[in-house]
Amino acid sequence: MELGVNGINAKATLHPDATARLARRAEELGYASWWAGDHVVLPSPRVPGSPMEATDAILDPLVHLAFVAAVTERIRLCTGIVILPQRNPLVLAKQAASLDVLSGGRLTLGVGAGYLEPELAALGVPMSERGARTDEYLDAMRSLWSDPEPSYRGRFVAFDGVDAHPRPVRPDGPRIAIGGHSPAAFRRAVARGHGWIGVGTPDELEANLAGLERAAAETERPAALGRLRIIALPLAPIAPDTARRYADLGVDELLVYPLPLEDPKEAEAYLERHADLPR
């Protein structure tokens, strides 16, 4: 089981010096990945379900990861997650390919359909369309990354007679990780993802793994995607026994989450405390 770091494109790492120090320190400590979350706008005033106050700062994940790429050498750079239906898929495909090339193929693009209606509405996305848009956008981006003559025609995106270079380092594009806990998200992970990202405790993970198993029984998985990687994100400090339980459940990557810590020194100490968790 690998260890990763999630959520430090807000609060503790807003300052460039803190971002550089923490990213380098995470790499020194042996963390395999660095994940950045996404909210373009937040409801103001805050509504139930919103993870942050509207005045809480959060950096754009792709801009943040480009900075982290420049100050690190090995750590994988991951969005966890980009809210895909509120992004233009061709623009995002270009941004992702650019970051992947500049980082030497270190990008994992984690995506989700979103859940905050005020944010989606402000960006012109009806809640009822977010899942269908997510599926179409994934397929359209993959064509732009991989097909000799890219083209796609769907309800929400359509193009042909265009191309975009540079292509990502891998011929089939960056690794895709799907976030979400709904039956639709589980089916999307099986059909379109190299990995699945889930938030919660080991008990919650067990229930989500059962949902993934049900989705796998009714959804065809392309052989080219390989085995579905399981990425777990607890929102609380992780004790060694808890880490062992995640590992026993088959988690491939466990993400530590020092987001509530606004002092970079406290965030660094948090990473140091968790670096020796059982794997």
C-alpha positions as CSV (number, residue, x, y, z in Angstrom):
1,M,0.0,0.0,0.0
2,E,1.4,3.4,-1.0
3,L,0.9,6.6,1.0
4,G,-0.1,9.9,-0.5
5,V,-0.9,13.5,0.6
6,N,-4.2,15.1,-0.1
7,G,-5.7,18.6,0.2
8,I,-2.8,20.9,0.6
9,N,-3.7,23.3,-2.2
10,A,-5.6,25.2,0.5
11,K,-4.8,26.8,3.8
12,A,-1.3,25.6,4.7
13,T,0.2,25.7,1.2
14,L,-1.2,29.0,-0.2
15,H,2.2,30.6,0.1
16,P,4.8,29.4,-2.6
17,D,7.5,28.9,0.0
18,A,5.3,26.7,2.1
19,T,4.1,24.7,-0.9
20,A,7.7,24.1,-2.1
21,R,8.9,23.1,1.3
22,L,6.0,20.7,2.0
23,A,6.1,19.1,-1.4
24,R,9.8,18.5,-1.2
25,R,9.4,17.2,2.3
26,A,6.7,14.8,1.3
27,E,8.9,13.4,-1.4
28,E,11.8,13.0,1.1
29,L,9.5,11.1,3.5
30,G,8.6,8.6,0.8
31,Y,5.0,9.7,-0.1
32,A,4.1,8.4,-3.5
33,S,1.6,11.1,-4.5
34,W,0.4,14.6,-4.0
35,W,-3.3,15.3,-4.5
36,A,-5.1,18.7,-5.0
37,G,-8.8,19.3,-4.7
38,D,-11.1,21.6,-6.7
39,H,-13.7,24.2,-6.2
40,V,-14.0,27.0,-8.7
41,V,-16.5,28.9,-6.6
42,L,-18.2,28.1,-3.3
43,P,-21.7,28.8,-2.0
44,S,-21.9,32.1,-0.2
45,P,-23.3,32.0,2.5
46,R,-22.2,28.4,3.2
47,V,-24.9,25.7,2.6
48,P,-25.2,22.3,4.1
49,G,-22.8,19.9,2.4
50,S,-20.3,22.5,1.4
51,P,-16.9,21.5,2.6
52,M,-15.5,25.0,3.0
53,E,-16.5,28.6,3.7
54,A,-16.8,30.8,0.6
55,T,-13.9,32.8,2.0
56,D,-11.6,29.8,2.4
57,A,-8.9,30.0,-0.2
58,I,-8.3,27.0,-2.5
59,L,-5.9,27.1,-5.4
60,D,-6.8,25.8,-8.8
61,P,-5.5,22.2,-8.8
62,L,-3.8,22.2,-12.2
63,V,-2.0,25.5,-11.5
64,H,-1.0,24.2,-8.1
65,L,0.3,20.9,-9.4
66,A,2.3,22.7,-12.1
67,F,4.1,24.5,-9.3
68,V,4.6,21.3,-7.4
69,A,6.0,19.6,-10.5
70,A,8.6,22.3,-10.8
71,V,10.0,21.8,-7.2
72,T,9.8,18.0,-7.1
73,E,11.3,15.1,-9.1
74,R,9.4,11.8,-8.4
75,I,6.1,12.3,-6.5
76,R,3.0,11.7,-8.6
77,L,0.8,14.7,-9.2
78,C,-2.9,14.0,-8.9
79,T,-6.2,16.0,-8.9
80,G,-8.4,14.7,-6.2
81,I,-10.7,15.6,-7.7
82,V,-11.4,18.0,-10.6
83,I,-15.2,18.6,-10.9
84,L,-15.3,17.5,-14.5
85,P,-18.7,18.7,-15.8
86,Q,-17.9,22.3,-15.0
87,R,-14.8,22.3,-17.1
88,N,-14.5,22.5,-20.9
89,P,-13.2,19.1,-21.8
90,L,-10.9,20.2,-24.7
91,V,-9.3,22.9,-22.5
92,L,-8.9,20.5,-19.7
93,A,-7.4,17.9,-22.0
94,K,-4.8,20.5,-23.2
95,Q,-4.0,21.5,-19.6
96,A,-3.7,17.9,-18.4
97,A,-1.4,16.9,-21.4
98,S,0.7,20.0,-20.8
99,L,1.2,19.2,-17.1
100,D,1.8,15.6,-17.9
101,V,4.6,16.4,-20.4
102,L,6.2,19.1,-18.2
103,S,6.2,16.7,-15.2
104,G,7.6,13.7,-17.1
105,G,4.4,11.7,-17.1
106,R,3.6,12.1,-13.4
107,L,0.0,13.2,-13.7
108,T,-3.1,11.3,-12.5
109,L,-6.3,13.0,-13.4
110,G,-8.9,12.4,-10.7
111,V,-12.4,13.5,-11.6
112,G,-15.8,13.6,-10.2
113,A,-19.3,14.7,-11.2
114,G,-19.7,17.3,-8.4
115,Y,-22.5,17.7,-5.8
116,L,-22.8,21.4,-4.9
117,E,-25.7,22.7,-6.9
118,P,-24.9,26.4,-6.4
119,E,-21.3,25.8,-7.8
120,L,-22.5,23.8,-10.7
121,A,-25.4,26.3,-11.5
122,A,-23.0,29.2,-11.4
123,L,-20.9,27.5,-14.1
124,G,-23.9,26.7,-16.2
125,V,-24.3,23.0,-15.4
126,P,-27.7,21.6,-14.3
127,M,-27.5,19.0,-11.6
128,S,-29.5,16.6,-13.8
129,E,-26.8,16.7,-16.5
130,R,-23.6,16.4,-14.4
131,G,-23.2,12.6,-14.7
132,A,-23.9,12.4,-18.4
133,R,-21.5,15.3,-19.0
134,T,-18.8,13.6,-16.9
135,D,-19.0,10.4,-19.0
136,E,-19.0,12.3,-22.3
137,Y,-16.1,14.6,-21.3
138,L,-14.0,11.6,-20.3
139,D,-14.5,9.9,-23.6
140,A,-13.9,13.1,-25.5
141,M,-10.6,13.8,-23.7
142,R,-9.4,10.3,-24.3
143,S,-10.0,10.7,-28.0
144,L,-8.0,14.0,-28.1
145,W,-5.2,12.4,-26.2
146,S,-5.0,9.1,-28.0
147,D,-6.7,8.9,-31.4
148,P,-4.7,9.5,-34.6
149,E,-7.6,11.6,-35.9
150,P,-9.5,12.8,-32.8
151,S,-13.2,13.1,-33.0
152,Y,-16.2,12.9,-30.8
153,R,-19.9,13.5,-31.2
154,G,-22.2,13.5,-28.1
155,R,-25.0,15.5,-26.6
156,F,-22.7,18.0,-24.7
157,V,-19.5,18.0,-26.7
158,A,-18.7,17.4,-30.4
159,F,-15.7,17.9,-32.6
160,D,-13.8,16.6,-35.6
161,G,-11.1,17.9,-37.9
162,V,-9.0,19.1,-35.0
163,D,-6.0,17.9,-33.2
164,A,-4.0,19.0,-30.1
165,H,-0.3,18.5,-29.3
166,P,1.7,17.7,-27.3
167,R,0.0,14.4,-26.4
168,P,0.5,13.1,-22.9
169,V,3.5,10.9,-22.2
170,R,1.5,7.7,-22.2
171,P,-0.1,6.8,-25.5
172,D,-3.5,6.3,-23.9
173,G,-3.3,9.5,-21.8
174,P,-2.9,10.1,-18.0
175,R,-4.2,7.6,-15.5
176,I,-7.8,8.5,-14.6
177,A,-9.2,8.1,-11.1
178,I,-12.9,8.4,-10.5
179,G,-14.3,9.9,-7.3
180,G,-17.7,9.3,-5.8
181,H,-19.9,7.0,-3.7
182,S,-23.0,6.6,-5.9
183,P,-23.9,3.6,-8.1
184,A,-23.3,5.9,-11.1
185,A,-19.8,6.7,-9.8
186,F,-19.0,3.0,-9.2
187,R,-20.1,2.2,-12.8
188,R,-18.0,5.1,-14.1
189,A,-15.0,3.8,-12.3
190,V,-15.4,0.3,-13.7
191,A,-16.0,1.5,-17.2
192,R,-13.7,4.4,-17.5
193,G,-11.2,4.6,-14.6
194,H,-7.8,3.3,-13.8
195,G,-8.6,3.9,-10.2
196,W,-11.4,4.9,-7.7
197,I,-11.1,7.4,-4.9
198,G,-13.3,7.0,-1.8
199,V,-13.6,9.2,1.3
200,G,-14.3,7.7,4.7
201,T,-13.6,5.2,7.4
202,P,-12.7,1.5,6.9
203,D,-16.4,0.6,7.6
204,E,-17.5,3.1,4.9
205,L,-14.9,1.8,2.5
206,E,-16.2,-1.8,3.0
207,A,-19.7,-0.6,1.9
208,N,-18.2,1.2,-1.1
209,L,-16.2,-1.8,-2.1
210,A,-19.4,-3.8,-2.2
211,G,-20.9,-1.1,-4.4
212,L,-17.9,-1.4,-6.8
213,E,-18.4,-5.2,-6.9
214,R,-22.0,-4.8,-7.8
215,A,-21.0,-2.4,-10.5
216,A,-18.4,-4.7,-11.9
217,A,-21.0,-7.5,-12.2
218,E,-23.1,-5.4,-14.5
219,T,-20.6,-3.1,-16.3
220,E,-18.1,-4.1,-18.8
221,R,-14.5,-3.1,-18.0
222,P,-12.1,-2.5,-20.9
223,A,-9.1,-4.8,-20.6
224,A,-6.8,-1.9,-21.4
225,L,-7.7,-0.2,-18.1
226,G,-6.2,-3.1,-16.1
227,R,-7.1,-3.8,-12.4
228,L,-9.0,-1.0,-10.7
229,R,-6.8,0.7,-8.1
230,I,-8.5,1.6,-4.8
231,I,-7.5,4.9,-3.3
232,A,-8.8,5.7,0.2
233,L,-9.0,9.2,1.8
234,P,-9.8,9.3,5.6
235,L,-10.6,12.7,6.8
236,A,-9.1,12.2,10.3
237,P,-5.6,11.3,11.6
238,I,-4.8,7.7,10.9
239,A,-3.6,5.3,13.6
240,P,-1.4,2.3,12.7
241,D,-4.1,-0.2,13.3
242,T,-6.5,1.7,11.1
243,A,-3.9,1.8,8.3
244,R,-3.5,-1.9,8.6
245,R,-7.2,-2.3,8.2
246,Y,-7.2,-0.3,5.0
247,A,-4.4,-2.4,3.7
248,D,-6.3,-5.6,4.6
249,L,-9.3,-4.3,2.6
250,G,-7.1,-4.1,-0.5
251,V,-6.4,-0.4,-0.6
252,D,-3.6,0.4,-3.0
253,E,-3.1,4.0,-1.9
254,L,-3.9,5.6,1.4
255,L,-4.1,9.4,1.5
256,V,-3.3,11.5,4.6
257,Y,-5.2,14.7,5.0
258,P,-3.7,17.6,6.9
259,L,-6.0,20.2,5.3
260,P,-7.5,21.7,8.6
261,L,-3.9,22.8,9.6
262,E,-3.3,26.4,8.5
263,D,0.3,26.5,9.9
264,P,2.7,25.0,7.4
265,K,4.9,23.8,10.3
266,E,2.0,21.9,11.8
267,A,1.2,20.4,8.4
268,E,4.8,19.3,8.0
269,A,4.7,17.6,11.4
270,Y,1.5,15.9,10.4
271,L,3.2,14.5,7.3
272,E,6.2,13.3,9.4
273,R,3.9,11.6,12.0
274,H,2.1,9.7,9.2
275,A,5.1,8.8,7.0
276,D,5.8,5.5,8.9
277,L,2.3,4.1,8.8
278,P,2.1,0.4,8.1
279,R,1.9,-0.4,4.4
